[in-house]
């Protein structure tokens, strides 16, 4: 067998027929459910100006420092493949002036599509990966935060996931962050030499990111770090308490975890993660959705001072999880009708009948390899066809065809004109052909 000369780039995957329909189902579930919450789809470019991501993600984030696929194009413009969805949506929101008075507030949008990060590929984590994400702009009320958390839980439950844990935290307002930042510096500075190189750099620029370190030694050190919950301003504390009341009212179970900080620098106030336990994603609790509020991001990209909130879901990880948890995903689409033909002159009729059946909205296939009828029936079986129409030389003479129900084995001889005009009458199980109408045995 010939060996392919070319292989897909490391960290990418081919999504083949047989799997792609499962992705369609999950994506369509998101579209329908988010539509119920009044979120509409937005599609932004796969590449943007490098500054769109470097300004919004923060200089210390791994995304900017290590993972960005950036390049200079032929016009020497510095561009980057999008590593996440929020920044591009914010850029579009500002550029298209969607903050204007003619637009409903909060302005609600969702996106589905590929993202790119140069990181070590592992189970469910790719260099080209796909995200479902949601953003809402222009409303600062914590009831919007609660609604968004409810929506992501609703989405996972609709897909059949039940072993979920919601974790919430707050990063407070500017006053809270400044007080906490100083407390963190005071705590971490004596441990400076023990910290990983990355955390040493972060301590200088954004000490909250040290809490997010994956380094085992760093995690030991931050285990006893002060909690942001002890440094909240009066307003930030009241806001976080209101969020908890709202989540309780919705019956959403949650835990508060002061070490959840999210990986990007633009978050403040509410942040949240939805986690699950599954062998498919490793040991312990694993995050399958994460997000939060980012007041200031719209302004950062040249828009007015408007609050925003959003979340992202990694599709590869979600699909792995659904397969592992035996969630009900649709089977590959079945074939309604297979048109089998043999004999000179039957090819034209077969072609016309296939197109006529498709015009009724049925999925239809036929033979293109000049196989004998036996081979064509095997092909129909492989494709799980519900019905087979057979046209041979004798049928051509009488302008008729034999229609066989593959489940019951019943067959009937019908005029071609009848099939062209009344096919749905014969492809419904309720109106299946009578024994009396069975064609005579050959």
Secondary structure, 3 states (H helix, E strand, C coil): CCCCCCCCCCCCCCCCCCCHHHHHHHHHHHHHHHHHCCCEECCCCCEEEHHHHHHHHCCCCHHHHHHCCEEECCCCCEEEECCCCHHHHHHHHHHCCCCCCCCCCCEEEEEEEEEECCCCCECCECCEEEEEEEEEECCCCHHHHHHHHHHHHHHHHHCCCCCEEEEEEECCCHHHHHHHHHHHHHHHHCCHHHCCHHHHHHHHHCHHHHHHCCCHHHHHHHCCCCCHHHCCCHHHHHHHHHHHHHHHHCCCCEEECCCCCCCCCCCEEEEEEEEEECHHHCCCEEEEEEEEECCCHHHHCCCCCCCEEEEEEEHHHHHHHHHHCCCCCCCCCCCCEEEEECCCCHHHHHHHHHHHHHHCCCCEEECCCCCCHHHHHHHHHHCCCCEEEEECHHHHHHCEEEEEECCCCCEEEEEHHHHHHHHHHHCCHHHCCCHHHECCCC
